[in-house]
């Protein structure tokens, strides 16, 4: 395991003069290649946009689920009717076979 090139600087949160809107800095060292990533705090527009995207995804999922339900409700009704009719027809068929065997 290799040692870091420099020690990380730890800035206490109550340090005077600290910028509240400071960006977050991340340094990643992968295979000797250093990458720096700067991230800013999300503003109100970014938060509203992210929530709108999440709401859009939720609405699309709800539409898909409701459309699946709308498709399957008639299928279940038809299968139930076919099952009930098959039981009735089977009873008449058994009665017919019994009648024919008696003749």
Secondary structure, 3 states (H helix, E strand, C coil): CCCCCCCCCCCCCCCCCCCCCCCEEEEEEECCEEEEEEECCCCHHHHHHHHHHHHHHHHHHHHHHHHHHHHHHHHHHHHHHHHHHHHHHHHHHHHHHHHHHHC
